[in-house]
Amino acid sequence: MNVVEKIKAGKRIDFDEALGLYEMDLFELGELANERRLKMHGKKTYFNINRHINPTNICKDVCKFCAYSASRKNPKPYALKHEEIMDIVDDIAARGIKEVHIVSAHNPETGLDWYTTVFSKIKAKYPELHIKALTAAEIHFLSEEYNKSYDEIIDIMIENGVDSLPGGGAEIFDEEVRDYICKGKVTSEQWLEIHEKWHSRGRKSNVTMLFGHVEKRKDRVDHMMRIRDLQDKTGGFNCFIPLVYQSENNFLNIKEFMTAHEILKTMAISRLVLDNVANLKAYWVTSTVNLALLSQEFGANDLDGTIEKESINSAAGANSANGLELQEFIDQIKDTGFIPVERDSLYNELKVW
């Protein structure tokens, strides 16, 4: 049985078979991924109405791919006050936004109490608002900074109102690549350990993969395989999010930007490898809206959300600083022949548009 026959029969593919899919014709590969998507989700494309808050860009780490943290390429350090964050939250709650997504840099000056206090303030005032906050990289940073175990940090987060973990900080799990692009940051094993501990508490999280920089195809497939292994064990990942590397204002100096052809192949292979992760997100912030919409034909069933304001990827050149208008978002999904479905943060359907 060849790899195409295995996929059509719903059988799991291995590392070498997954890597070999990159050699397939793009449209044949897309057709396989689309068949899988249709079996899982039909023509539904999920999104949520959300707001990103990035409280500080002051960071002790120097990741070569990052344009967000304050550095000589971004010489504008900031840290929001709690009052400023709550003003944003008051505004979004008044407009019915369901999720606040809070991630930022590893700032030694804004510590554990600074985070937990603002989480508890948000949850006390708006108990229905879903708080998605703190990447595994931030949890690792806080663990080291305060000499606390991952378990202790996670329990403190839950006690103060955090509902789910975002998938950031995963980058690429291959340690050699990781050592080059983000030396000193959470390791791949630590990242996976933190998410496993989070899942053990009955909580859900997402998982990302940053690609299009110095990694090889084999590194992407290895990344997917490690996700699949942990998902077999915990079932805790809601969504896989391949993030396209943004090339401006950072220290990697990548000259050739990844082609749409390669992005779509990676999206399709993700859908075929990750048979146990229900949702595949084409994150329009890093891929552009048009390519994200096209990705619906290559396995993706989620386009994230309206976002409203985003600072991290836009600092590196993404056209996402001010988000998207809701009606524009819905209309674009409809125009591509898919069905826009508003979801909550845990993929419960709220409204079919």
Summary of the structure (lengths in Angstrom):
residues: 353
radius of gyration: 19.2
end to end distance: 41.4
largest distance: 61.0
contacts: 1188
relative contact order: 0.16
helix: 45%
strand: 15%
